Amino acid sequence: MSDSIYDLELYARFSRDLQRRLNGPNIKEVTLEDLREPAIRTGTQTKFGSWGWRSAVSSRIGGKTCYLGSEKVREFHLPDGKKNIIKKAPEELDKVLHLMETLPFVKLRRQMGQNGEYNPKCNLYMSVADLKNYRLAYMWGNTMGPVTNAPGPEFTLIHIPEEHQIRQQALMLPDHNTTLVLGSDYMGEDKKGFLRNGMHYADSLGMLGLHAGTKVVVIRDAKTNKLKRYGVLLFGLSATGKSTWSCHQLGLDWKKGERTLVCQDDICFLKNDGTAYGSEFNYFVKTDVDAKLQESMYNSLVHKSALYENVMINADGNPDFLDENLCGNGRGVIARKQLKIDRGHWPFAMKDIWYHTLNLPPVDELDGIVFAFITRRNTIMTFAQRLTPIQAALAYLWGESSHSYASNPAKAGESVRTVGTDPFIVGSRAHKINQFYRIIMDLASSFPDKVHFYQYNTGGMGEIIEKDDAGNKNMIRKTERVPIDTMAAIQRGDLRGTNKYQDSFLGTETIVSAEGVDLTAYRPEAYYSQDQIDNYVRDIVSGRRKFTEAVAEEWLMPEIIRAAEESYSIAQEKAPKVFISSKKKDDIPPPKDTGKPVKKLVDWKPNERLGRDRGWRYG
């Protein structure tokens, strides 16, 4: 990666100059309560007493988010668009300094996390030259907690929605704990701006920031009939079900003491002992919620404390969470303590489902811990797979899901892979995988009977999409979606220990029976011929191989690459073997000559500039 487009001295100078402007006369420090009145002036009140707003930009500008700084924080594979933004960053940074002295700003100070070790203090500077921007600070402020004397560090985010959309961008300076959001009025940029910084900084403290929800499940063991307490971490890309399954009660029997208690729905910080510190006090959720199927989330969304962004509100003040005609990314800030379910037990029918702390306890305080990877695929992927620890590391590496026909017809059915299902990684993705691998391997070794790994497919099975002569994609057969009740039964059975698994063509153990539901209809063989199944498997393996090769260039550990190479054997056409040993590179036997060029694993020396651990790469 060329250093020529980066200017570390300029970034340091900008940070110093910025600090001198953060207490100017045009900046007013406010409390959350101060922001409510100016925020609701531009909003729409619903029949529930909640408030909603619309934004011009309705999703994150991930393709325009760039990291400015030392080599260890840079992206390894920069697209041209981001290169251009980085090249022009000096003039944009200079403009920001000017605007910080010119525009009216409010400063809101809030805290991420609630523990005795890591609680970043978040300082939001919001331009309010446009009065509609008050609601951005108000909505974000409601996701975080009040500032306490707990240990920091300090983060700064400058948000200037008024910047022209031609120059729309988000610039993060990780070495200086500073983020700039320019030309977007989407509140998710504030949320993720601070959380991205939080995950990056956690690395320096030996923690691993995860894009995962957490919950504690109290459930009766099928063998002993005793209540057991499990910690569950749910990994998943946005809109795959993290919030839904963090809050879902899984059909548990509250009369018998069973329940799901929510810690977090999005971001946490994992420690070596299995503790996962929470980040947010309230949640920013997707609002496509069905009252019958997602009861607790619906109850929090119709509470007067809810704050909506891009939710359909009709002329009578009634929010319709399933009407996405104007925007397919309706969002809402919901109060964690309004997550409630109706269990009809007199005198208090409504039951709280939030855990007493934001934090997941360590493994030694639980009966078990579950790492669950949520994917959303629509062809041959079974609804549940049981994984070994190394397969879990590969699931974290690949972070698989797929594009939907509804949201992106041009890419419908194509795989999308994001390491850790986490699009907010700063620097080397391989470094995060290596860290995750070490933590789960240590936990599985120390607590062999208490650490479990699963992959859940919240998509469906049976989809067929074909291309016509012009290259357009056509839906031949829609997917058979997994019913929410069925997925709840699967997760419930895994925790109770009643589900049955067997070896599958995917190289993992696949579910064959779950309590209370019939899974016999959901078999790939019921939808596809063997040739079709083989083709889908080859496509999966081809995508995994290509993705692994790209990530391996960022210094991936040999154990993980070896496991990935071995996993490719599930494809009928076997790939050439890659030999790995502890010997010197010259002593490694060459792969069998197939007449085709093949990439090999090449040993490498520790990269002192990156501070990375020793690993292997493709050459």
For each residue, the residues with C-beta under 8 A, 3 or more apart:
1: 71 74 76 78
2: 5
3: 6 71
4:
5: 2 83 86 87
6: 3 68 69 74 86
7: 10 11 90
8: 11 12 69 70 175
9: 12 13
10: 7 13 14 90 93
11: 7 8 14 15 68 69 93 173 175 176
12: 8 9 15 16 175 176
13: 9 10 16 17
14: 10 11 17 18 93 96 97 173
15: 11 12 18 19 173 176 178
16: 12 13 19 20
17: 13 14 20 21 97
18: 14 15 21 22 96 97 100 156 158 178
19: 15 16 22
20: 16 17
21: 17 18 24 97 100 101
22: 18 19 27 100 107 123 125 156
23: 27
24: 21 27 100 101
25:
26: 101 102 103 104 105
27: 22 23 24 100 105 106 107 125
28: 104 105 106 107
29: 106 107 108 109
30: 34 35 106 107 108 137
31: 34 35 108
32: 35 36 108 110 138 141 142
33: 36
34: 30 31 37 106
35: 30 31 32 38 39 106 108 134 137 138 141
36: 32 33 39 40 138
37: 34 40 41
38: 35 41 128 131 134
39: 35 36 42 43 51 134 135 137 138 139
40: 36 37 43 45 51 135
41: 37 38 131 134
42: 39 53 131 132 134 135
43: 39 40 51 52 53 135
44: 51 52 53 313 317
45: 40 49 50 51 317
46: 49 50 51 52 308 313 317 318 319
47: 316 317 318
48: 302 303 304 306 319
49: 45 46 304
50: 45 46 301 302 303 304 305 306 307 308 319
51: 39 40 43 44 45 46 135 307 308
52: 43 44 46 307 308 309 311 313 319
53: 42 43 44 132 135 139 308 309
54: 309 310 327
55: 58 185 186 187 309 310
56: 185
57: 61 165 168 183 184 185 186
58: 55 186 310 327 329
59: 186 188 329
60: 65 186 188 189 192
61: 57 64 65 168 169 170 184 186 189
62: 65 423
63: 79 81 82
64: 61 81 82 85 168 169 170
65: 60 61 62 169 170 171 172
66: 75 82 85 86 89 169 170 171 172
67: 73 74 75 172 173 174 426 427
68: 6 11 86 89 171 172 173
69: 6 8 11 73 74 173 174 175 176
70: 8 73 74 175
71: 1 3 74 609 610
72: 427 428 609 610 611 612
73: 67 69 70 174 175 200 426 427
74: 1 6 67 69 70 71 78 427
75: 66 67 78 82 427
76: 1 428 429 553 554
77: 550
78: 1 74 75 82 83 86
79: 63 82 83
80: 83 84
81: 63 64 84 85
82: 63 64 66 75 78 79 85 86
83: 5 78 79 80 86 87
84: 80 81 87 88
85: 64 66 81 82 88 89 169 171
86: 5 6 66 68 78 82 83 89
87: 5 83 84
88: 84 85 91 92
89: 66 68 85 86 92 93 171
90: 7 10 93 94
91: 88 94 95
92: 88 89 95 96 167 169 171 180 182
93: 10 11 14 89 90 96 97 171 180
94: 90 91 97 98
95: 91 92 98 99
96: 14 18 92 93 99 100 158 160 180 182
97: 14 17 18 21 93 94 100 101
98: 94 95 101 102
99: 95 96 102 103 127 160
100: 18 21 22 24 27 96 97 103 105 125 158
101: 21 24 26 97 98
102: 26 98 99
103: 26 99 100 127 128 129 160 162
104: 26 28 127 128 129
105: 26 27 28 100 125 126 127 128
106: 27 28 29 30 34 35 125 126 128 134 137
107: 22 27 28 29 30 123 124 125 126
108: 29 30 31 32 35 123 124 126 137 140 141
109: 29 121 122 123 124 147
110: 32 121 122 124 140 141 144 145 146 147
111: 114 119 120 121 122 144 145 146 147 148 150
112: 119 120 121 122 144 145 155 194 195 198 279 280
113: 118 119 120 150 198 269 277 278 279 358
114: 111 119 145 148 150 278 281 357 358 359
115: 118 119 150 277 358 359
116: 150 151
117: 151 205 277
118: 113 115 151 202 205 207 269 277
119: 111 112 113 114 115 148 150 151 152
120: 111 112 113 152 153 154 155 194 197 198 201
121: 109 110 111 112 147 152 153 154 155
122: 109 110 111 112 144 155 157 194
123: 22 107 108 109 154 155 156 157
124: 107 108 109 110 137 140 141 157 159 190 194
125: 22 27 100 105 106 107 156 157 158 159
126: 105 106 107 108 133 134 136 137 159
127: 99 103 104 105 130 133 159 160 161 162
128: 38 103 104 105 106 131 133 134 137
129: 103 104 133 162
130: 127 133 161 162
131: 38 41 42 128 134
132: 42 53 135 185
133: 126 127 128 129 130 136 137 159 161 185
134: 35 38 39 41 42 106 126 128 131 137 138
135: 39 40 42 43 51 53 132 138 139 187 307
136: 126 133 139 140 159 161 185 187 190
137: 30 35 39 106 108 124 126 128 133 134 140 141 190
138: 32 35 36 39 134 135 141 142 307
139: 39 53 135 136 142 143 187 284 307 309 333
140: 108 110 124 136 137 143 144 187 190 191
141: 32 35 108 110 124 137 138 144
142: 32 138 139 282 307 333 335
143: 139 140 191 280 281 282 283 284 333
144: 110 111 112 122 140 141 194 280 281
145: 110 111 112 114 148 281
146: 110 111
147: 109 110 111 121
148: 111 114 119 145
149:
150: 111 113 114 115 116 119
151: 116 117 118 119
152: 119 120 121
153: 120 121 177 201
154: 120 121 123 177
155: 112 120 121 122 123 177 178 179 194 197 198 201
156: 18 22 123 125 177 178 179
157: 122 123 124 125 178 179 180 181 190 193 194 197
158: 18 96 100 125 178 179 180 181
159: 124 125 126 127 133 136 180 181 189 190 193
160: 96 99 103 127 163 180 181 182 183
161: 127 130 133 136 181 183 184 185
162: 103 127 129 130 183
163: 160 167 168 182 183
164: 167 168 183
165: 57 168 183 184
166: 183
167: 92 163 164 182 183
168: 57 61 64 163 164 165 182 183 184
169: 61 64 65 66 85 92 180 182 183
170: 61 64 65 66 179 180 181 182 184 189 193
171: 65 66 68 85 89 92 93 179 180 182
172: 65 66 67 68 178 179 180 193 196 197 426
173: 11 14 15 67 68 69 176 177 178 179 180
174: 67 69 73 177 197 200 426 427
175: 8 11 12 69 70 73
176: 11 12 15 69 173
177: 153 154 155 156 173 174 197 201
178: 15 18 155 156 157 158 172 173
179: 155 156 157 158 170 171 172 173 193 194 196 197
180: 92 93 96 157 158 159 160 169 170 171 172 173
181: 157 158 159 160 161 170 184 189 190 193
182: 92 96 160 163 167 168 169 170 171
183: 57 160 161 162 163 164 165 166 167 168 169
184: 57 61 161 165 168 170 181 189
185: 55 56 57 132 133 136 161
186: 55 57 58 59 60 61 189 309
187: 55 135 136 139 140 190 191 284 309 331 333
188: 59 60 191 192 284 331
189: 60 61 159 170 181 184 186 192 193
190: 124 136 137 140 157 159 181 187 193 194
191: 140 143 187 188 194 195 280 284
192: 60 188 189 195 196 424
193: 157 159 170 172 179 181 189 190 196 197
194: 112 120 122 124 144 155 157 179 190 191 197 198
195: 112 191 192 198 199 266 267 279 280 424
196: 172 179 192 193 199 200 424 426
197: 120 155 157 172 174 177 179 193 194 200 201
198: 112 113 120 155 194 195 201 202 209 267 269 279
199: 195 196 202 203 209 210 211 267 269 422 424 425 426
200: 73 174 196 197 203 209 426 427
201: 120 153 155 177 197 198 204 205
202: 118 198 199 205 207 208 209 269
203: 199 200 206 207 208 209 431 435
204: 201
205: 117 118 201 202
206: 203 271 272
207: 118 202 203 269 270 271 277
208: 202 203 269 270 432 435 436 439
209: 198 199 200 202 203 267 268 269 270 422
210: 199 233 235 267 268 269 270 276 420 422
211: 199 235 236 237 266 267 420 421 422 423 424
212: 233 234 235 236 242 264 266 267 268 276 421
213: 233 234 236 242 243 245 246 262 263 264 265 266 268
214: 231 232 233 234 246 263 264 268 276 278 360
215: 231 232 234 246 247 260 261 262 263 355 360
216: 229 230 231 232 260 261 263 355 360 361 366
217: 229 230 232 250 252 259 260 261 495
218: 227 228 229 252 257 258 259 260 261
219: 227 228 230 252 258 492 495 496
220: 225 226 227 228 253 256 257 258 496
221: 224 225 226 227 228 496 497
222: 225 496 497 498
223: 497
224: 221
225: 220 221 222
226: 220 221
227: 218 219 220 221 257 258
228: 218 219 220 221 367 368 495
229: 216 217 218 366 367
230: 216 217 219 366 367 368 369 370 495
231: 214 215 216 274 276 360 361 363 366 368 369 370
232: 214 215 216 217 369 370 372
233: 210 212 213 214 268 270 276 360 369 370 371 372
234: 212 213 214 215 241 242 245 246 372 374
235: 210 211 212 242 371 372 373 374 395 396 399 420 421
236: 211 212 213 240 241 242 373 374 375 376 401 421 458
237: 211 240 374 376 399 401 416 418 421 423
238: 242 286
239: 286
240: 236 237 374 375 376 401 421 458
241: 234 236 244 245 374 376 458
242: 212 213 234 235 236 238 245 246 265 266 374
243: 213 246 247 265 266 283 285 286 297
244: 241 247 248 294 297 484
245: 213 234 241 242 248 372 374 456 458 487 491
246: 213 214 215 234 242 243 262 263 264 265
247: 215 243 244 260 262 265 294 296 297 339 353
248: 244 245 260 294 296 484 488 491
249: 252 254 259 260 295 296 341 353 488
250: 217 260 488 489 491 492 495
251: 485 488 489 492 516
252: 217 218 219 249 258 259 260 492
253: 220 256 257 258
254: 249 257 258 259 343 345 351
255: 343 345
256: 220 253
257: 218 220 227 253 254
258: 218 219 220 227 252 253 254
259: 217 218 249 252 254 351 353
260: 215 216 217 218 247 248 249 250 252 353
261: 215 216 217 218 353 354 355 356
262: 213 215 246 247 265 296 336 339 353 354 355
263: 213 214 215 216 246 268 276 278 355 357 358 359 360
264: 212 213 214 246 267 268 276 278 279 280 358 360
265: 213 242 243 246 247 262 280 283 285
266: 195 211 212 213 242 243 279 280 283 284
267: 195 198 199 209 210 211 212 264 279 280
268: 209 210 212 213 214 233 263 264 276 277 278 279 360
269: 113 118 198 199 202 207 208 209 210 276 277 279
270: 207 208 209 210 233 274 275 276 436 439
271: 206 207 274 275 276 277 362
272: 206 439 442 443
273: 362 363 364
274: 231 270 271 360 361 362 363 364 366 369 443 447 451
275: 270 271 359 360 361 362
276: 210 212 214 231 233 263 264 268 269 270 271 359 360
277: 113 115 117 118 207 268 269 271 358 359
278: 113 114 214 263 264 268 357 358 359 360
279: 112 113 195 198 264 266 267 268 269 358
280: 112 143 144 191 195 264 265 266 267 283 284 358
281: 114 143 144 145 336 358
282: 142 143 333 334 335 336
283: 143 243 265 266 280 333 334 336
284: 139 143 187 188 191 266 280 331 332 333
285: 243 265 289 297 301 331 332 334
286: 238 239 243 289 329 330 331
287: 301 308 311 319 321 330 331 332
288: 321 322 324 330
289: 285 286 294 297 298 301 321 322
290: 293 294 298 322
291: 294 295 298
292: 295
293: 290 484 485
294: 244 247 248 289 290 291 297 298 484
295: 249 291 292 298 299 341 342
296: 247 248 249 262 299 300 339 340 341 353
297: 243 244 247 285 289 294 300 301 334 339
298: 289 290 291 294 295 301 302 321
299: 295 296 302 303 338 339 340 341 350
300: 296 297 303 306 334 335 336 338 339 340
301: 50 285 287 289 297 298 306 319 321 332 334
302: 48 50 298 299 306 319
303: 48 50 299 300 306 334 335 338
304: 48 49 50
305: 50 334 335 338
306: 48 50 300 301 302 303 332 333 334 335 338
307: 50 51 52 135 138 139 142 332 333
308: 46 50 51 52 53 287 311 313 319 330 331 332
309: 52 53 54 55 139 186 187 330 331 332
310: 54 55 58 326 327 329 330 331
311: 52 287 308 319 320 321 330 331 332
312: 319 320 321 323 324 325 326 327 330
313: 44 46 52 308 317 318 319 320
314: 317 318 319 320
315:
316: 47
317: 44 45 46 47 313 314
318: 46 47 313 314
319: 46 48 50 52 287 301 302 308 311 312 313 314
320: 311 312 313 314 323
321: 287 288 289 298 301 311 312 330
322: 288 289 290
323: 312 320 326
324: 288 312 327 328 330
325: 312
326: 310 312 323
327: 54 58 310 312 324 330
328: 324 407
329: 58 59 286 310
330: 286 287 288 308 309 310 311 312 321 324 327
331: 187 188 284 285 286 287 308 309 310 311
332: 284 285 287 301 306 307 308 309 311
333: 139 142 143 187 282 283 284 306 307
334: 282 283 285 297 300 301 303 305 306 338 339
335: 142 282 300 303 305 306 338 339
336: 262 281 282 283 300 339 354
337: 352 354
338: 299 300 303 305 306 334 335
339: 247 262 296 297 299 300 334 335 336 352 353 354
340: 296 299 300 350 351 352 353
341: 249 295 296 299 350 351 353
342: 295 349 350 351
343: 254 255 349 350 351
344: 349
345: 254 255 348 349 351
346: 349
347:
348: 345 351
349: 342 343 344 345 346
350: 299 340 341 342 343
351: 254 259 340 341 342 343 345 348
352: 337 339 340
353: 247 249 259 260 261 262 296 339 340 341
354: 261 262 336 337 339
355: 215 216 261 262 263 358
356: 261
357: 114 263 278
358: 113 114 115 263 264 277 278 279 280 281 355
359: 114 115 263 275 276 277 278
360: 214 215 216 231 233 263 264 268 274 275 276 278
361: 216 231 274 275 365 366
362: 271 273 274 275 365 366
363: 231 273 274 366 368 369 443 446 447 450 451
364: 273 274 447
365: 361 362
366: 216 229 230 231 274 361 362 363 369 450
367: 228 229 230 450
368: 228 230 231 363 449 450 451 452
369: 230 231 232 233 274 363 366 443 447 450 451 452
370: 230 231 232 233 452 453 454 494 495
371: 233 235 392 440 451 452 453 454
372: 232 233 234 235 245 453 454 455 456 491
373: 235 236 387 392 395 396 399 421 453 454 455 456
374: 234 235 236 237 240 241 242 245 421 455 456 458
375: 236 240 381 400 401 455 456 457 458 459
376: 236 237 240 241 401 402 404 457 458 459
377: 381 400 401 402 415 457 459
378: 381 402 404 413 459 460 461 462 463 479
379: 413 461 462 463 479 524 528 536
380: 461 524 527 528 533 536 537
381: 375 377 378 457 459 461 506
382: 385 457 461 504 506 510 511 522 524
383: 456 457 461 482 486 487 490 511 519 522
384: 454 455 456 457 490 494 499 501 510 511 514
385: 382 454 455 501 504 506 508 509 510 511
386: 452 453 454 494 501 508 509 510 511
387: 373 391 392 395 453 454 455 508 509
388: 391 392 453
389: 392 393 440 441 444 451 453
390: 393 394 559 560 563
391: 387 388 394 395 453 507 508 563 567
392: 371 373 387 388 389 395 396 440 453
393: 389 390 396 397 433 436 437 440 441 560 563
394: 390 391 397 398 560 563 564 567
395: 235 373 387 391 392 398 399 400 453 455
396: 235 373 392 393 399 419 420 433 436 437
397: 393 394 419 433 548 551 556 560 564
398: 394 395 417 419 544 547 548
399: 235 237 373 395 396 417 418 419 420 421 422
400: 375 377 395 415 416 417
401: 236 237 240 375 376 377 415 416 417 418 421 459
402: 376 377 378 413 414 415 416 459
403: 407 408 411 412 413 414 416
404: 376 378 407 408 412
405: 408 409 412 413 463 465 473 475
406: 409
407: 328 403 404
408: 403 404 405 411 412
409: 405 406 412 473
410: 473
411: 403 408 414 416
412: 403 404 405 408 409 465 473 475
413: 378 379 402 403 405 463 465 473
414: 402 403 411
415: 377 400 401 402 539 540 543
416: 237 400 401 402 403 411
417: 398 399 400 401 543 544 547
418: 237 399 401 421 422 423
419: 396 397 398 399 422 425 429 432 433 551
420: 210 211 235 396 399 425 429 432 433 436
421: 211 212 235 236 237 240 373 374 399 401 418
422: 199 209 210 211 399 418 419 425 432
423: 62 211 237 418
424: 192 195 196 199 211
425: 199 419 420 422 429 432
426: 67 73 172 174 196 199 200
427: 67 72 73 74 75 174 200 431 610
428: 72 76 431 432 554 555 610 612
429: 76 419 420 425 432 433 551 554
430: 433 434 551 552 554 555 556 557 612 615
431: 203 427 428 434 435 554 555 612 613
432: 208 419 420 422 425 428 429 435 436
433: 393 396 397 419 420 429 430 436 437 551 556 557 560
434: 430 431 437 438 555 556 557 560 613 615
435: 203 208 431 432 438 439
436: 208 270 393 396 420 432 433 439 440
437: 393 396 433 434 440 441 557 559 560
438: 434 435 441 442
439: 208 270 272 435 436 442 443
440: 371 389 392 393 436 437 443 444 451 453
441: 389 393 437 438 444 445
442: 272 438 439 445 446
443: 272 274 363 369 439 440 446 447 451
444: 389 440 441 447 448 451
445: 441 442 448
446: 363 442 443
447: 274 363 364 369 443 444 450 451
448: 444 445 451
449: 368
450: 363 366 367 368 369 447
451: 274 363 368 369 371 389 440 443 444 447 448
452: 368 369 370 371 386 494
453: 370 371 372 373 386 387 388 389 391 392 395 440
454: 370 371 372 373 384 385 386 387 494
455: 372 373 374 375 384 385 387 395 508
456: 245 372 373 374 375 383 384 487 490 491
457: 375 376 377 381 382 383 384 460 461 482
458: 236 240 241 245 374 375 376 482 487
459: 375 376 377 378 381 401 402 479 481 482
460: 378 457 463 479 480 481 482
461: 378 379 380 381 382 383 457 479 480 482 522 524 527
462: 378 379 477 478 479 480 526 527 528
463: 378 379 405 413 460 475 477 478 479
464: 475 476 477
465: 405 412 413 473 474 475 476
466: 473 474 476
467: 471 472 473 474
468: 471 472 474
469:
470:
471: 467 468
472: 467 468
473: 405 409 410 412 413 465 466 467
474: 465 466 467 468
475: 405 412 463 464 465 478
476: 464 465 466
477: 462 463 464
478: 462 463 475
479: 378 379 459 460 461 462 463
480: 460 461 462 522 527
481: 459 460
482: 383 457 458 459 460 461 486 487 522
483: 486 487
484: 244 248 293 294 487 488
485: 251 293 488 489 517
486: 383 482 483 489 490 514 517 519
487: 245 383 456 458 482 483 484 490 491
488: 248 249 250 251 484 485 491 492
489: 250 251 485 486 492 493 514 515 516 517
490: 383 384 456 486 487 493 494 499 511 514 517
491: 245 248 250 372 456 487 488 494 495
492: 219 250 251 252 488 489 495 496 515
493: 489 490 496 497 498 499 514 515 516
494: 370 384 386 452 454 490 491 497 499
495: 217 219 228 230 250 370 491 492
496: 219 220 221 222 492 493 515
497: 221 222 223 493 494
498: 222 493 514 515
499: 384 490 493 494 511 513 514 515
500: 511 512 513
501: 384 385 386 509 510 511 512
502: 509 510 512
503: 509 510
504: 382 385 507 508 509 510
505: 533 537 570
506: 381 382 385 510 537 570
507: 391 504 567 569 570
508: 385 386 387 391 455 504
509: 385 386 387 501 502 503 504
510: 382 384 385 386 501 502 503 504 506
511: 382 383 384 385 386 490 499 500 501 514 519
512: 500 501 502 519
513: 499 500 519
514: 384 486 489 490 493 498 499 511 517 519
515: 489 492 493 496 498 499
516: 251 489 493
517: 485 486 489 490 514
518: 521
519: 383 486 511 512 513 514 522 523
520: 523
521: 518 526
522: 382 383 461 480 482 519 526
523: 519 520 526 527
524: 379 380 382 461 527 528 533
525: 528 530 533
526: 462 521 522 523
527: 380 461 462 480 523 524
528: 379 380 462 524 525 532 533 536
529: 532 533
530: 525 533 534
531: 534 535
532: 528 529 535 536
533: 380 505 524 525 528 529 530 536 537
534: 530 531 537 538 571 572
535: 531 532 538 539
536: 379 380 528 532 533 539 540
537: 380 505 506 533 534 540 541 570 571 572
538: 534 535 541 542 571 572 573
539: 415 535 536 542 543
540: 415 536 537 543 544 571
541: 537 538 544 545 567 568 570 571 575
542: 538 539 545 546 571
543: 415 417 539 540 546 547
544: 398 417 540 541 547 548 564 567 568
545: 541 542 548 549 564 568 575
546: 542 543 549 550
547: 398 417 543 544 550 551
548: 397 398 544 545 551 552 556 561 564
549: 545 546 552 553 599 618
550: 77 546 547 553
551: 397 419 429 430 433 547 548 554 556
552: 430 548 549 555 556 561 601 616 617 618
553: 76 549 550 617 618
554: 76 428 429 430 431 551 617
555: 428 430 431 434 552 604 607 610 612 613 615 617
556: 397 430 433 434 548 551 552 560 561 615 616 617
557: 430 433 434 437 560 561 613 615 616
558: 561 562 580 601 615 616
559: 390 437 562 563
560: 390 393 394 397 433 434 437 556 557 563 564
561: 548 552 556 557 558 564 565 580 601 616
562: 558 559 565 566 580
563: 390 391 393 394 559 560 566 567
564: 394 397 544 545 548 560 561 567 568
565: 561 562 568 575 577 578 580
566: 562 563 569
567: 391 394 507 541 544 563 564 570
568: 541 544 545 564 565 571 574 575
569: 507 566 574
570: 505 506 507 537 541 567
571: 534 537 538 540 541 542 568 574 575
572: 534 537 538
573: 538
574: 568 569 571
575: 541 545 565 568 571 598
576: 591 592 594 596 598
577: 565 591 592
578: 565 591 598 600 601
579: 588 589 590 591 601
580: 558 561 562 565 588 601 616
581: 587 588
582:
583: 587 588
584: 587 588 603
585: 588 602 603
586:
587: 581 583 584
588: 579 580 581 583 584 585 600
589: 579
590: 579 593 600
591: 576 577 578 579 594 598 600
592: 576 577
593: 590
594: 576 591 598
595:
596: 576
597:
598: 575 576 578 591 594
599: 549 618 619
600: 578 588 590 591 618 619
601: 552 558 561 578 579 580 616 617 618 619
602: 585 616 617 618 619
603: 584 585 616
604: 555 607 614 615 616 617
605: 614
606: 612 613 614
607: 555 604 610 611 612
608: 611
609: 71 72
610: 71 72 427 428 555 607
611: 72 607 608
612: 72 428 430 431 555 606 607 615
613: 431 434 555 557 606
614: 604 605 606
615: 430 434 555 556 557 558 604 612
616: 552 556 557 558 561 580 601 602 603 604
617: 552 553 554 555 556 601 602 604
618: 549 552 553 599 600 601 602
619: 599 600 601 602
